[in-house]
């Protein structure tokens, strides 16, 4: 994607890297809320849940209005390709299915600063731990969706949903770890039609 080998290496990451990096961060924020902030187990769990729920909306918003936004001009197309277009062109590239730390760390820092405008320090710690946990679920679900062959259940449903986004209509189906907000915003992709079913089936068999 880049002629410079170092820059190109920053766009690739093994699926285990987010787990190794972010799980200790999540534990730290939970400790900060519960032990350092002494807000109590109930409040910590409640704000953790709020953060996890808020992530589901953030996932939809980021995917629909940020990752799929293409700024005008040649530079805009290049930027869009680097951030998300490459995934649509090479959806089975194992090294570009979870977000590299070079992108996720700065994004998390910016989001944390935005949240700090609305929450006090220790309640923010519980909320942000849940938000990061939601992000981690999203990242690992995205990898599994592209490389695991689910036979039934919820994971098969979200895999089918995401495959329709890739192979049927990239302007709909923006939820990855769930399709709740696609239902709310009316961006569900109809599963009817031979073309849609064939695209999903071909991907499962690939």
C-alpha positions in Angstrom: 0.0 0.0 0.0 3.0 2.3 0.6 6.3 2.2 -1.3 8.1 2.8 2.0 8.4 -0.5 3.8 8.2 1.0 7.3 5.0 2.9 6.5 3.5 -0.2 4.9 4.3 -2.3 8.0 2.3 0.1 10.1 -0.9 -0.8 8.2 -0.5 -4.5 9.0 -1.2 -6.3 12.3 -1.8 -9.8 13.6 -5.3 -10.3 15.1 -3.8 -11.1 18.5 -2.0 -7.7 18.9 -5.2 -5.8 19.9 -5.9 -8.4 22.5 -2.4 -8.3 23.9 -2.3 -4.5 24.0 -5.9 -3.4 24.9 -6.8 -6.0 27.6 -4.3 -4.6 30.1 -5.5 -1.1 29.3 -9.1 -2.1 30.0 -8.0 -3.8 33.3 -6.2 -0.6 34.2 -9.3 1.6 33.7 -11.4 -0.8 35.6 -8.9 -0.7 38.5 -8.8 3.1 38.3 -12.6 3.3 38.6 -13.1 0.7 41.2 -10.0 0.8 43.4 -8.4 4.2 42.9 -11.7 6.1 42.4 -13.6 4.0 44.9 -16.9 4.5 43.0 -18.0 1.0 44.0 -18.5 -2.2 42.1 -22.1 -1.4 41.1 -21.2 2.0 39.6 -18.2 0.6 37.9 -20.2 -2.2 36.3 -23.0 0.3 35.3 -20.6 2.7 33.6 -18.8 -0.2 32.0 -22.1 -1.2 30.5 -22.9 2.3 29.4 -19.5 2.4 27.6 -20.1 -1.0 25.9 -23.5 0.1 24.7 -22.2 3.4 23.4 -19.5 1.6 21.5 -22.2 -0.2 19.4 -23.5 3.2 18.2 -19.9 4.5 17.7 -19.1 1.4 15.6 -22.0 2.2 13.3 -21.3 5.9 13.0 -17.5 5.4 12.4 -18.1 2.8 9.7 -20.9 4.7 7.9 -19.8 8.3 8.1 -16.1 8.1 8.6 -14.7 5.0 7.0 -17.0 5.2 4.0 -16.5 9.0 3.5 -14.3 9.8 0.5 -12.9 13.3 0.4 -12.8 14.9 -3.0 -9.8 14.8 -5.3 -7.0 12.3 -5.9 -5.6 12.8 -2.4 -9.1 12.2 -0.9 -9.3 8.9 -2.8 -5.9 7.9 -1.6 -6.7 8.7 2.1 -10.0 6.7 1.8 -8.2 3.8 0.3 -5.6 3.7 3.1 -8.2 3.9 5.9 -10.9 1.6 4.5 -10.9 1.1 0.7 -8.1 -1.4 0.9 -10.2 -3.6 3.1 -13.0 -3.6 0.5 -10.5 -4.4 -2.3 -8.8 -7.1 -0.3 -11.4 -8.4 2.2 -9.5 -11.6 3.0 -6.2 -10.0 3.7 -5.5 -11.5 7.2 -3.1 -8.7 8.2 -5.5 -5.9 7.5 -8.7 -7.0 9.3 -8.0 -5.5 12.8 -7.0 -1.9 13.3 -3.3 -1.4 13.7 -2.1 0.2 16.9 -0.7 3.1 14.8 -4.3 4.1 14.1 -6.2 2.8 17.2 -4.0 4.4 19.9 -4.3 8.0 18.5 -8.0 7.5 17.9 -8.6 6.2 21.4 -6.7 9.1 22.9 -8.8 11.6 21.0 -12.0 9.9 22.0 -10.9 9.7 25.6 -10.3 13.5 25.6 -13.8 14.0 24.1 -15.4 11.8 26.8 -13.5 13.7 29.5 -15.7 16.8 28.7 -18.8 14.9 29.9 -17.5 12.6 32.7 -15.5 13.0 35.9 -12.2 11.1 36.0 -13.2 7.9 37.7 -16.7 7.5 36.1 -14.9 8.1 32.8 -12.5 5.3 33.6 -15.4 2.8 34.0 -17.2 4.1 30.9 -14.0 4.1 28.8 -13.2 0.5 29.9 -16.5 -0.6 28.5 -16.1 1.4 25.3 -12.7 -0.2 24.7 -14.1 -3.7 25.5 -16.8 -3.1 22.8 -14.1 -2.0 20.4 -12.1 -5.2 21.1 -15.2 -7.3 20.5 -15.7 -5.5 17.2 -12.1 -6.0 16.1 -12.0 -9.7 16.9 -15.5 -10.3 15.5 -14.4 -8.6 12.2 -11.5 -11.0 11.9 -13.6 -14.0 12.7 -16.3 -13.0 10.3 -13.9 -13.0 7.4 -12.0 -16.2 8.3 -14.3 -18.5 10.4 -17.0 -20.6 8.9 -20.0 -20.4 11.3 -22.7 -22.9 10.7 -25.5 -21.4 12.8 -26.3 -18.9 15.5 -25.8 -15.2 16.0 -22.2 -15.3 14.6 -23.4 -16.7 11.4 -26.1 -14.0 11.2 -23.6 -11.2 11.6 -21.2 -12.9 9.2 -23.9 -13.0 6.5 -24.9 -9.4 7.3 -21.3 -8.2 6.8 -20.8 -10.3 3.7 -23.8 -8.6 2.1 -22.1 -5.2 2.9 -19.0 -6.4 1.1 -20.5 -8.2 -1.9 -24.0 -6.8 -2.3 -24.4 -3.2 -1.1 -21.5 -1.3 0.5 -23.8 1.6 1.2 -25.8 -0.4 3.7 -25.1 -2.9 6.4 -22.6 -0.9 8.5 -22.9 -2.9 11.8 -20.1 -5.5 12.3 -20.4 -6.9 15.8 -24.2 -6.4 15.6 -26.8 -5.1 13.2 -29.0 -3.3 15.8 -28.3 0.2 14.5 -28.8 -0.9 10.9 -32.3 -1.7 11.9 -32.7 1.6 13.7 -31.3 3.7 10.8 -32.9 1.7 8.0 -29.7 0.4 6.5 -30.4 -3.3 6.6 -29.7 -5.2 3.4 -32.5 -7.4 2.1 -31.4 -11.0 1.9 -33.8 -11.9 -0.9 -32.5 -12.5 -4.4 -30.2 -15.1 -5.9 -27.3 -12.7 -6.4 -27.1 -11.8 -2.7 -27.4 -15.4 -1.5 -24.8 -16.5 -4.1 -22.3 -13.9 -2.9 -22.6 -14.9 0.7 -22.4 -18.6 -0.1 -19.4 -18.2 -2.4 -17.6 -16.4 0.5 -18.4 -19.1 3.0 -17.0 -21.7 0.6 -13.8 -19.7 -0.2 
